[in-house]
Amino acid sequence: MKFGMRKPSWKKSLSARTKGRMTRAVKKALIPGYGKKDMGWLHPQRKLYNEAYKRTTFSIFDLFK
């Protein structure tokens, strides 16, 4: 498990803003329940890991908020 600041990746950031956004929009239109709140419990181990990761790390951009 990582603690502290996450290393920023411009490549992943750009991908999330372009192709990722488009893919999520298509999936949300086609798959009922996709992107809804509390759907992470379908994969409990992943959800617990992601919640712990979110609480123990921060982005460099969080410093400027």
Biopython code that builds the backbone (N, CA, C, O; Angstrom):
import numpy as np
from Bio.PDB.StructureBuilder import StructureBuilder

atoms = [
    (1, "MET", "N", (0.848, -1.185, 0.000)),
    (1, "MET", "CA", (0.000, 0.000, 0.000)),
    (1, "MET", "C", (0.885, 1.236, 0.000)),
    (1, "MET", "O", (1.898, 1.285, 0.698)),
    (2, "LYS", "N", (0.508, 2.206, -0.765)),
    (2, "LYS", "CA", (1.287, 3.440, -0.891)),
    (2, "LYS", "C", (0.817, 4.463, 0.135)),
    (2, "LYS", "O", (-0.373, 4.564, 0.433)),
    (3, "PHE", "N", (1.770, 5.219, 0.669)),
    (3, "PHE", "CA", (1.475, 6.324, 1.575)),
    (3, "PHE", "C", (2.126, 7.571, 1.014)),
    (3, "PHE", "O", (3.231, 7.502, 0.477)),
    (4, "GLY", "N", (1.459, 8.714, 1.129)),
    (4, "GLY", "CA", (2.050, 9.965, 0.689)),
    (4, "GLY", "C", (1.540, 10.413, -0.662)),
    (4, "GLY", "O", (0.423, 10.088, -1.065)),
    (5, "MET", "N", (2.388, 11.171, -1.359)),
    (5, "MET", "CA", (1.964, 11.788, -2.613)),
    (5, "MET", "C", (2.040, 10.815, -3.792)),
    (5, "MET", "O", (3.006, 10.066, -3.935)),
    (6, "ARG", "N", (1.002, 10.842, -4.630)),
    (6, "ARG", "CA", (1.003, 10.051, -5.860)),
    (6, "ARG", "C", (1.842, 10.774, -6.914)),
    (6, "ARG", "O", (1.861, 12.003, -6.968)),
    (7, "LYS", "N", (2.527, 10.005, -7.742)),
    (7, "LYS", "CA", (3.340, 10.575, -8.816)),
    (7, "LYS", "C", (2.419, 10.915, -9.984)),
    (7, "LYS", "O", (1.745, 10.027, -10.505)),
    (8, "PRO", "N", (2.374, 12.180, -10.409)),
    (8, "PRO", "CA", (1.461, 12.536, -11.498)),
    (8, "PRO", "C", (1.913, 11.969, -12.839)),
    (8, "PRO", "O", (3.108, 11.908, -13.131)),
    (9, "SER", "N", (0.941, 11.556, -13.647)),
    (9, "SER", "CA", (1.220, 11.030, -14.976)),
    (9, "SER", "C", (0.370, 11.810, -15.977)),
    (9, "SER", "O", (-0.855, 11.684, -15.984)),
    (10, "TRP", "N", (1.013, 12.611, -16.814)),
    (10, "TRP", "CA", (0.277, 13.423, -17.787)),
    (10, "TRP", "C", (-0.413, 12.538, -18.815)),
    (10, "TRP", "O", (-1.497, 12.865, -19.297)),
    (11, "LYS", "N", (0.228, 11.402, -19.154)),
    (11, "LYS", "CA", (-0.338, 10.492, -20.146)),
    (11, "LYS", "C", (-1.667, 9.901, -19.642)),
    (11, "LYS", "O", (-2.650, 9.874, -20.382)),
    (12, "LYS", "N", (-1.696, 9.430, -18.389)),
    (12, "LYS", "CA", (-2.922, 8.859, -17.826)),
    (12, "LYS", "C", (-3.984, 9.930, -17.622)),
    (12, "LYS", "O", (-5.176, 9.674, -17.792)),
    (13, "SER", "N", (-3.546, 11.131, -17.257)),
    (13, "SER", "CA", (-4.494, 12.225, -17.055)),
    (13, "SER", "C", (-5.187, 12.590, -18.364)),
    (13, "SER", "O", (-6.403, 12.782, -18.389)),
    (14, "LEU", "N", (-4.427, 12.687, -19.444)),
    (14, "LEU", "CA", (-4.991, 13.005, -20.753)),
    (14, "LEU", "C", (-5.930, 11.895, -21.222)),
    (14, "LEU", "O", (-6.993, 12.167, -21.780)),
    (15, "SER", "N", (-5.532, 10.644, -20.992)),
    (15, "SER", "CA", (-6.366, 9.513, -21.386)),
    (15, "SER", "C", (-7.702, 9.528, -20.640)),
    (15, "SER", "O", (-8.742, 9.253, -21.237)),
    (16, "ALA", "N", (-7.684, 9.843, -19.360)),
    (16, "ALA", "CA", (-8.918, 9.875, -18.568)),
    (16, "ALA", "C", (-9.844, 10.982, -19.037)),
    (16, "ALA", "O", (-11.065, 10.843, -18.957)),
    (17, "ARG", "N", (-9.281, 12.078, -19.526)),
    (17, "ARG", "CA", (-10.107, 13.206, -19.948)),
    (17, "ARG", "C", (-10.666, 13.047, -21.357)),
    (17, "ARG", "O", (-11.630, 13.728, -21.710)),
    (18, "THR", "N", (-10.093, 12.176, -22.161)),
    (18, "THR", "CA", (-10.555, 12.043, -23.545)),
    (18, "THR", "C", (-11.234, 10.687, -23.756)),
    (18, "THR", "O", (-12.459, 10.597, -23.684)),
    (19, "LYS", "N", (-10.464, 9.647, -24.012)),
    (19, "LYS", "CA", (-11.039, 8.334, -24.291)),
    (19, "LYS", "C", (-11.797, 7.791, -23.084)),
    (19, "LYS", "O", (-12.869, 7.207, -23.244)),
    (20, "GLY", "N", (-11.266, 7.970, -21.898)),
    (20, "GLY", "CA", (-11.916, 7.458, -20.698)),
    (20, "GLY", "C", (-13.289, 8.059, -20.491)),
    (20, "GLY", "O", (-14.232, 7.348, -20.145)),
    (21, "ARG", "N", (-13.411, 9.352, -20.698)),
    (21, "ARG", "CA", (-14.696, 10.024, -20.524)),
    (21, "ARG", "C", (-15.711, 9.510, -21.535)),
    (21, "ARG", "O", (-16.876, 9.289, -21.204)),
    (22, "MET", "N", (-15.258, 9.323, -22.768)),
    (22, "MET", "CA", (-16.139, 8.836, -23.829)),
    (22, "MET", "C", (-16.593, 7.395, -23.541)),
    (22, "MET", "O", (-17.769, 7.066, -23.697)),
    (23, "THR", "N", (-15.652, 6.547, -23.123)),
    (23, "THR", "CA", (-15.973, 5.156, -22.818)),
    (23, "THR", "C", (-16.977, 5.071, -21.677)),
    (23, "THR", "O", (-17.928, 4.292, -21.744)),
    (24, "ARG", "N", (-16.772, 5.870, -20.622)),
    (24, "ARG", "CA", (-17.697, 5.855, -19.491)),
    (24, "ARG", "C", (-19.084, 6.319, -19.906)),
    (24, "ARG", "O", (-20.082, 5.777, -19.432)),
    (25, "ALA", "N", (-19.163, 7.320, -20.788)),
    (25, "ALA", "CA", (-20.460, 7.813, -21.245)),
    (25, "ALA", "C", (-21.216, 6.739, -22.013)),
    (25, "ALA", "O", (-22.423, 6.584, -21.834)),
    (26, "VAL", "N", (-20.513, 5.992, -22.873)),
    (26, "VAL", "CA", (-21.147, 4.931, -23.655)),
    (26, "VAL", "C", (-21.623, 3.806, -22.730)),
    (26, "VAL", "O", (-22.748, 3.322, -22.860)),
    (27, "LYS", "N", (-20.759, 3.395, -21.794)),
    (27, "LYS", "CA", (-21.130, 2.325, -20.875)),
    (27, "LYS", "C", (-22.316, 2.722, -20.006)),
    (27, "LYS", "O", (-23.203, 1.911, -19.740)),
    (28, "LYS", "N", (-22.323, 3.983, -19.567)),
    (28, "LYS", "CA", (-23.420, 4.450, -18.722)),
    (28, "LYS", "C", (-24.744, 4.424, -19.481)),
    (28, "LYS", "O", (-25.793, 4.172, -18.888)),
    (29, "ALA", "N", (-24.702, 4.684, -20.792)),
    (29, "ALA", "CA", (-25.909, 4.671, -21.607)),
    (29, "ALA", "C", (-26.402, 3.244, -21.876)),
    (29, "ALA", "O", (-27.605, 3.028, -22.024)),
    (30, "LEU", "N", (-25.489, 2.268, -21.942)),
    (30, "LEU", "CA", (-25.850, 0.912, -22.325)),
    (30, "LEU", "C", (-26.067, -0.048, -21.158)),
    (30, "LEU", "O", (-26.922, -0.932, -21.230)),
    (31, "ILE", "N", (-25.288, 0.124, -20.072)),
    (31, "ILE", "CA", (-25.323, -0.834, -18.969)),
    (31, "ILE", "C", (-26.076, -0.232, -17.783)),
    (31, "ILE", "O", (-25.635, 0.767, -17.214)),
    (32, "PRO", "N", (-27.203, -0.828, -17.408)),
    (32, "PRO", "CA", (-27.937, -0.286, -16.259)),
    (32, "PRO", "C", (-27.130, -0.491, -14.980)),
    (32, "PRO", "O", (-26.595, -1.573, -14.740)),
    (33, "GLY", "N", (-27.048, 0.540, -14.175)),
    (33, "GLY", "CA", (-26.307, 0.445, -12.916)),
    (33, "GLY", "C", (-24.848, 0.827, -13.027)),
    (33, "GLY", "O", (-24.168, 0.937, -12.007)),
    (34, "TYR", "N", (-24.336, 1.036, -14.252)),
    (34, "TYR", "CA", (-22.925, 1.385, -14.410)),
    (34, "TYR", "C", (-22.686, 2.803, -13.899)),
    (34, "TYR", "O", (-23.380, 3.739, -14.297)),
    (35, "GLY", "N", (-21.707, 2.956, -13.022)),
    (35, "GLY", "CA", (-21.341, 4.269, -12.508)),
    (35, "GLY", "C", (-22.255, 4.775, -11.409)),
    (35, "GLY", "O", (-22.143, 5.930, -10.999)),
    (36, "LYS", "N", (-23.154, 3.938, -10.924)),
    (36, "LYS", "CA", (-24.049, 4.343, -9.846)),
    (36, "LYS", "C", (-23.341, 4.209, -8.506)),
    (36, "LYS", "O", (-22.367, 3.467, -8.377)),
    (37, "LYS", "N", (-23.830, 4.918, -7.532)),
    (37, "LYS", "CA", (-23.248, 4.896, -6.196)),
    (37, "LYS", "C", (-23.394, 3.496, -5.578)),
    (37, "LYS", "O", (-24.410, 2.827, -5.766)),
    (38, "ASP", "N", (-22.372, 3.072, -4.845)),
    (38, "ASP", "CA", (-22.321, 1.791, -4.127)),
    (38, "ASP", "C", (-22.234, 0.573, -5.028)),
    (38, "ASP", "O", (-22.446, -0.539, -4.545)),
    (39, "MET", "N", (-21.937, 0.719, -6.294)),
    (39, "MET", "CA", (-21.774, -0.446, -7.162)),
    (39, "MET", "C", (-20.391, -1.070, -6.963)),
    (39, "MET", "O", (-20.137, -2.167, -7.460)),
    (40, "GLY", "N", (-19.503, -0.396, -6.251)),
    (40, "GLY", "CA", (-18.175, -0.937, -5.983)),
    (40, "GLY", "C", (-18.213, -2.185, -5.124)),
    (40, "GLY", "O", (-17.261, -2.965, -5.129)),
    (41, "TRP", "N", (-19.303, -2.392, -4.380)),
    (41, "TRP", "CA", (-19.401, -3.566, -3.523)),
    (41, "TRP", "C", (-19.567, -4.858, -4.316)),
    (41, "TRP", "O", (-19.566, -5.939, -3.728)),
    (42, "LEU", "N", (-19.709, -4.771, -5.636)),
    (42, "LEU", "CA", (-19.719, -5.986, -6.452)),
    (42, "LEU", "C", (-18.341, -6.645, -6.435)),
    (42, "LEU", "O", (-18.221, -7.853, -6.634)),
    (43, "HIS", "N", (-17.305, -5.841, -6.195)),
    (43, "HIS", "CA", (-15.927, -6.317, -6.071)),
    (43, "HIS", "C", (-15.395, -5.814, -4.725)),
    (43, "HIS", "O", (-14.664, -4.825, -4.693)),
    (44, "PRO", "N", (-15.747, -6.476, -3.608)),
    (44, "PRO", "CA", (-15.441, -5.943, -2.281)),
    (44, "PRO", "C", (-13.952, -5.763, -1.999)),
    (44, "PRO", "O", (-13.558, -4.795, -1.350)),
    (45, "GLN", "N", (-13.121, -6.690, -2.484)),
    (45, "GLN", "CA", (-11.688, -6.578, -2.210)),
    (45, "GLN", "C", (-11.108, -5.338, -2.902)),
    (45, "GLN", "O", (-10.296, -4.624, -2.313)),
    (46, "ARG", "N", (-11.517, -5.083, -4.137)),
    (46, "ARG", "CA", (-11.053, -3.922, -4.878)),
    (46, "ARG", "C", (-11.549, -2.629, -4.223)),
    (46, "ARG", "O", (-10.810, -1.650, -4.125)),
    (47, "LYS", "N", (-12.812, -2.640, -3.777)),
    (47, "LYS", "CA", (-13.390, -1.455, -3.154)),
    (47, "LYS", "C", (-12.623, -1.094, -1.882)),
    (47, "LYS", "O", (-12.293, 0.073, -1.671)),
    (48, "LEU", "N", (-12.339, -2.079, -1.039)),
    (48, "LEU", "CA", (-11.615, -1.814, 0.201)),
    (48, "LEU", "C", (-10.210, -1.285, -0.092)),
    (48, "LEU", "O", (-9.741, -0.359, 0.571)),
    (49, "TYR", "N", (-9.537, -1.878, -1.090)),
    (49, "TYR", "CA", (-8.199, -1.408, -1.462)),
    (49, "TYR", "C", (-8.261, 0.043, -1.944)),
    (49, "TYR", "O", (-7.455, 0.874, -1.525)),
    (50, "ASN", "N", (-9.230, 0.346, -2.834)),
    (50, "ASN", "CA", (-9.327, 1.694, -3.391)),
    (50, "ASN", "C", (-9.658, 2.722, -2.323)),
    (50, "ASN", "O", (-9.144, 3.840, -2.371)),
    (51, "GLU", "N", (-10.502, 2.375, -1.361)),
    (51, "GLU", "CA", (-10.844, 3.311, -0.292)),
    (51, "GLU", "C", (-9.629, 3.589, 0.584)),
    (51, "GLU", "O", (-9.379, 4.738, 0.950)),
    (52, "ALA", "N", (-8.870, 2.544, 0.923)),
    (52, "ALA", "CA", (-7.661, 2.733, 1.726)),
    (52, "ALA", "C", (-6.638, 3.567, 0.954)),
    (52, "ALA", "O", (-6.001, 4.449, 1.531)),
    (53, "TYR", "N", (-6.474, 3.298, -0.342)),
    (53, "TYR", "CA", (-5.526, 4.038, -1.179)),
    (53, "TYR", "C", (-5.895, 5.517, -1.239)),
    (53, "TYR", "O", (-5.029, 6.389, -1.159)),
    (54, "LYS", "N", (-7.205, 5.792, -1.384)),
    (54, "LYS", "CA", (-7.669, 7.177, -1.479)),
    (54, "LYS", "C", (-7.404, 7.949, -0.187)),
    (54, "LYS", "O", (-7.118, 9.146, -0.222)),
    (55, "ARG", "N", (-7.500, 7.257, 0.960)),
    (55, "ARG", "CA", (-7.298, 7.931, 2.246)),
    (55, "ARG", "C", (-5.827, 8.109, 2.608)),
    (55, "ARG", "O", (-5.490, 9.012, 3.373)),
    (56, "THR", "N", (-4.941, 7.260, 2.069)),
    (56, "THR", "CA", (-3.536, 7.315, 2.462)),
    (56, "THR", "C", (-2.659, 8.058, 1.470)),
    (56, "THR", "O", (-1.485, 8.292, 1.759)),
    (57, "THR", "N", (-3.183, 8.437, 0.310)),
    (57, "THR", "CA", (-2.383, 9.152, -0.677)),
    (57, "THR", "C", (-3.058, 10.468, -1.040)),
    (57, "THR", "O", (-4.239, 10.675, -0.760)),
    (58, "PHE", "N", (-2.293, 11.344, -1.663)),
    (58, "PHE", "CA", (-2.844, 12.605, -2.145)),
    (58, "PHE", "C", (-2.126, 13.007, -3.415)),
    (58, "PHE", "O", (-1.005, 12.568, -3.674)),
    (59, "SER", "N", (-2.772, 13.837, -4.198)),
    (59, "SER", "CA", (-2.215, 14.306, -5.464)),
    (59, "SER", "C", (-1.483, 15.622, -5.242)),
    (59, "SER", "O", (-1.754, 16.333, -4.274)),
    (60, "ILE", "N", (-0.567, 15.940, -6.127)),
    (60, "ILE", "CA", (0.129, 17.215, -6.042)),
    (60, "ILE", "C", (-0.851, 18.371, -6.232)),
    (60, "ILE", "O", (-0.640, 19.466, -5.709)),
    (61, "PHE", "N", (-1.929, 18.120, -6.985)),
    (61, "PHE", "CA", (-2.927, 19.156, -7.238)),
    (61, "PHE", "C", (-3.770, 19.433, -6.004)),
    (61, "PHE", "O", (-4.365, 20.506, -5.898)),
    (62, "ASP", "N", (-3.836, 18.480, -5.057)),
    (62, "ASP", "CA", (-4.559, 18.698, -3.805)),
    (62, "ASP", "C", (-3.875, 19.754, -2.948)),
    (62, "ASP", "O", (-4.514, 20.377, -2.100)),
    (63, "LEU", "N", (-2.574, 19.958, -3.164)),
    (63, "LEU", "CA", (-1.839, 20.955, -2.381)),
    (63, "LEU", "C", (-2.253, 22.379, -2.737)),
    (63, "LEU", "O", (-2.086, 23.293, -1.929)),
    (64, "PHE", "N", (-2.787, 22.571, -3.934)),
    (64, "PHE", "CA", (-3.146, 23.915, -4.396)),
    (64, "PHE", "C", (-4.610, 24.246, -4.220)),
    (64, "PHE", "O", (-5.061, 25.297, -4.675)),
    (65, "LYS", "N", (-5.370, 23.368, -3.565)),
    (65, "LYS", "CA", (-6.803, 23.629, -3.363)),
    (65, "LYS", "C", (-7.019, 24.578, -2.207)),
    (65, "LYS", "O", (-8.160, 24.914, -1.889)),
]
sb = StructureBuilder()
sb.init_structure("model")
sb.init_model(0)
sb.init_chain("A")
sb.init_seg("    ")
for serial, (resi, resn, name, xyz) in enumerate(atoms, 1):
    if name == "N":
        sb.init_residue(resn, " ", resi, " ")
    sb.init_atom(name, np.array(xyz, "f"), 0.0, 1.0, " ", f" {name:<3s}", serial, name[0])
structure = sb.get_structure()
